Amino acid sequence: MTPREALFAPSERIDIKNAAGRICAAPLISCPPAIPIAIAGELISRDIIDLFLYYGVREIDVVREI
């Protein structure tokens, strides 16, 4: 999915532990370093989830499943 498609698609906020295999709807950026772990449209993998948990992120917006 392109970033544009993901940003404008219906989304829902879920627990990060349940996000494997889902598509990120919006990037989460913390400051610093202000570099997103996942960008909109990216498929969320177990490695991405581990990084979010390491940085204290507990929820993420994902594209709503149809």
HUNOR-V817306 format. One record per residue. N is the residue number from 1. OMEGA is omega as a letter, one per 30 degrees, with the letter a starting at -180 (none if undefined). Layout:
n=[N:N]
omega=[OMEGA:OMEGA]
This chain:
n=[1:2:3:4:5:6:7:8:9:10:11:12:13:14:15:16:17:18:19:20:21:22:23:24:25:26:27:28:29:30:31:32:33:34:35:36:37:38:39:40:41:42:43:44:45:46:47:48:49:50:51:52:53:54:55:56:57:58:59:60:61:62:63:64:65:66]
omega=[l:l:l:l:a:a:a:l:l:a:l:l:a:l:a:a:l:a:a:l:l:a:l:a:a:a:l:a:l:a:f:g:l:l:a:l:l:l:l:l:a:l:a:a:l:l:l:l:l:l:l:a:l:a:l:l:a:l:a:l:l:l:a:l:a:none]
